[in-house]
């Protein structure tokens, strides 16, 4: 076979049968070598593809395992958060039951017990990041934590709270229930 990188040779005339046979053998040897090289390269590429497929499957399995572990962890966090919240309310329940068990309690005793139970409840809510939303009269209306249920004319600036009809609550900066408020009319 003619090497494309070698300089062209002058043609010496017709080739002898031995030269033709030698050239054919050389061409066959070159073709066989190229084929062997191509097969070796193909085997190498097949091996590389198999390795990459294995790595891909392992990465997918790792991602699925990580996702499953994260889902399990989230479920545990939710379960234990509710459990912790419920546990903090049990003393309040105990106080209410104890108060109801007292026969012939006087009005001052009932009031004192109710106030103590309310303090317990507020403490439990505070420990669980439940915060009261109770804007003062004259405070600027905040639509993120308050719901205006009526608008009244008043001497205060527009969109200020006149009164709170029902307190609101947030938990970890998320609104559980907006405060229901009356606000001043805008001009």
C-alpha positions as CSV (number, residue, x, y, z in Angstrom):
1,X,0.0,0.0,0.0
2,X,1.3,3.5,-0.8
3,X,2.2,5.6,2.2
4,X,0.6,9.1,1.7
5,X,3.4,10.7,3.6
6,X,6.3,9.4,1.4
7,X,7.3,11.2,-1.8
8,X,5.8,9.8,-5.0
9,X,8.0,7.3,-6.8
10,X,8.4,7.1,-10.5
11,X,6.5,4.4,-12.2
12,X,8.9,1.7,-13.5
13,X,6.5,-0.1,-15.7
14,X,4.4,-3.1,-15.2
15,X,4.8,-5.1,-12.0
16,X,5.8,-8.7,-12.1
17,X,3.5,-11.3,-10.6
18,X,5.8,-11.6,-7.6
19,X,5.7,-7.8,-7.1
20,X,1.9,-7.9,-7.4
21,X,1.7,-10.8,-4.9
22,X,4.1,-9.0,-2.5
23,X,2.0,-5.8,-2.8
24,X,-1.2,-7.7,-2.2
25,X,0.4,-9.4,0.8
26,X,1.6,-6.1,2.1
27,X,-1.9,-4.6,1.6
28,X,-3.5,-7.6,3.3
29,X,-1.0,-7.3,6.2
30,X,-1.7,-3.5,6.5
31,X,-5.5,-4.2,6.4
32,X,-5.2,-6.9,9.0
33,X,-3.1,-4.6,11.2
34,X,-5.7,-1.8,10.8
35,X,-8.5,-4.2,11.5
36,X,-6.7,-5.6,14.6
37,X,-6.0,-2.0,15.8
38,X,-9.7,-1.1,15.2
39,X,-10.9,-4.2,17.1
40,X,-8.6,-3.4,20.0
41,X,-9.9,0.2,20.0
42,X,-13.5,-1.1,19.9
43,X,-12.8,-3.4,22.8
44,X,-11.3,-0.5,24.8
45,X,-14.3,1.7,24.0
46,X,-16.7,-1.1,25.0
47,X,-14.8,-1.5,28.3
48,X,-15.0,2.3,28.9
49,X,-18.8,2.3,28.0
50,X,-19.3,-0.5,30.5
51,X,-17.4,1.4,33.2
52,X,-19.4,4.6,32.5
53,X,-22.7,2.7,32.6
54,X,-21.6,1.1,35.9
55,X,-20.7,4.6,37.3
56,X,-24.0,6.0,36.1
57,X,-26.0,3.2,37.8
58,X,-24.1,3.6,41.0
59,X,-24.6,7.4,40.9
60,X,-28.4,6.9,40.3
61,X,-28.5,4.4,43.2
62,X,-26.6,6.8,45.5
63,X,-29.0,9.6,44.5
64,X,-32.1,7.4,45.2
65,X,-30.6,6.3,48.6
66,X,-29.9,9.9,49.5
67,X,-33.4,11.0,48.6
68,X,-34.9,8.1,50.6
69,X,-32.8,8.9,53.6
70,X,-33.8,12.6,53.3
71,X,-37.5,11.7,53.1
72,X,-37.1,9.4,56.1
73,X,-35.3,12.2,58.0
74,X,-38.1,14.7,57.2
75,X,-40.8,12.2,58.3
76,X,-38.9,11.7,61.6
77,X,-38.5,15.4,62.1
78,X,-42.2,16.0,61.5
79,X,-43.2,13.1,63.8
80,X,-41.0,14.3,66.7
81,X,-41.9,17.9,66.2
82,X,-45.6,17.1,66.7
83,X,-44.6,14.8,69.5
84,X,-42.7,17.5,71.2
85,X,-45.5,20.0,70.8
86,X,-48.0,17.6,72.2
87,X,-45.8,16.8,75.1
88,X,-45.5,20.5,76.0
89,X,-49.3,20.7,76.1
90,X,-49.8,17.8,78.5
91,X,-49.2,20.0,81.7
92,X,-52.0,22.3,80.4
93,X,-54.3,19.3,80.1
94,X,-53.3,18.1,83.6
95,X,-54.1,21.6,85.0
96,X,-57.5,21.7,83.2
97,X,-58.5,18.3,84.5
98,X,-57.3,19.2,88.0
99,X,-59.4,22.4,88.0
100,X,-62.5,20.5,86.8
101,X,-62.0,17.9,89.6
102,X,-62.3,20.5,92.3
103,X,-65.9,20.5,93.7
104,X,-67.5,23.7,94.9
105,X,-64.6,25.9,93.7
106,X,-65.2,29.6,94.4
107,X,-65.1,32.2,91.6
108,X,-61.7,33.6,92.7
109,X,-60.3,30.0,92.8
110,X,-61.6,29.3,89.3
111,X,-60.1,32.6,88.1
112,X,-56.7,31.9,89.6
113,X,-56.6,28.4,88.2
114,X,-57.7,29.6,84.8
115,X,-55.0,32.3,84.8
116,X,-52.3,29.7,85.8
117,X,-53.4,27.3,83.1
118,X,-53.4,30.2,80.5
119,X,-49.8,31.0,81.6
120,X,-48.9,27.3,81.1
121,X,-50.5,27.3,77.7
122,X,-48.7,30.5,76.6
123,X,-45.4,29.2,77.8
124,X,-45.9,25.9,75.8
125,X,-46.8,27.9,72.7
126,X,-43.8,30.2,73.2
127,X,-41.4,27.2,73.5
128,X,-42.8,25.9,70.2
129,X,-42.2,29.3,68.5
130,X,-45.9,30.2,68.3
131,X,-46.1,34.0,68.6
132,X,-49.2,36.1,69.2
133,X,-50.1,38.8,66.7
134,X,-51.9,41.5,68.6
135,X,-51.2,45.0,67.1
136,X,-51.8,48.0,69.3
137,X,-54.4,50.6,68.3
138,X,-52.7,53.1,66.0
139,X,-50.2,50.6,64.6
140,X,-49.7,50.5,60.8
141,X,-51.8,47.8,59.2
142,X,-49.7,44.8,58.1
143,X,-51.5,42.6,55.5
144,X,-48.9,39.8,56.0
145,X,-50.1,39.1,59.5
146,X,-53.4,40.9,59.8
147,X,-56.8,40.7,58.0
148,X,-58.9,43.9,57.9
149,X,-62.5,42.9,58.4
150,X,-63.9,46.4,58.5
151,X,-62.9,49.9,57.6
152,X,-64.0,52.9,59.7
153,X,-63.5,56.6,59.5
154,X,-61.1,57.8,62.3
155,X,-58.8,60.7,62.9
156,X,-55.7,58.5,62.7
157,X,-53.7,58.2,59.5
158,X,-55.1,55.9,56.8
159,X,-54.6,52.1,57.1
160,X,-53.8,52.1,60.8
161,X,-55.3,49.6,63.3
162,X,-58.3,50.9,65.2
163,X,-59.0,47.7,67.2
164,X,-58.3,44.0,67.2
165,X,-61.3,41.7,67.1
166,X,-59.3,38.4,67.3
167,X,-55.6,37.9,67.9
168,X,-53.6,36.2,65.3
169,X,-50.6,33.8,65.6
170,X,-47.5,32.9,63.8
171,X,-45.2,29.9,64.1
172,X,-41.6,30.3,63.1
173,X,-42.5,33.4,61.2
174,X,-45.3,31.7,59.3
175,X,-48.9,32.9,59.8
176,X,-51.1,30.3,61.5
177,X,-54.0,32.7,61.7
178,X,-54.0,36.4,60.8
179,X,-55.2,38.9,63.4
180,X,-58.7,40.2,62.6
181,X,-58.6,44.0,62.8
182,X,-60.6,47.1,62.1
183,X,-58.6,49.8,60.2
184,X,-59.0,53.4,59.4
185,X,-60.3,54.3,55.9
186,X,-57.9,55.7,53.3
187,X,-58.5,59.2,52.0
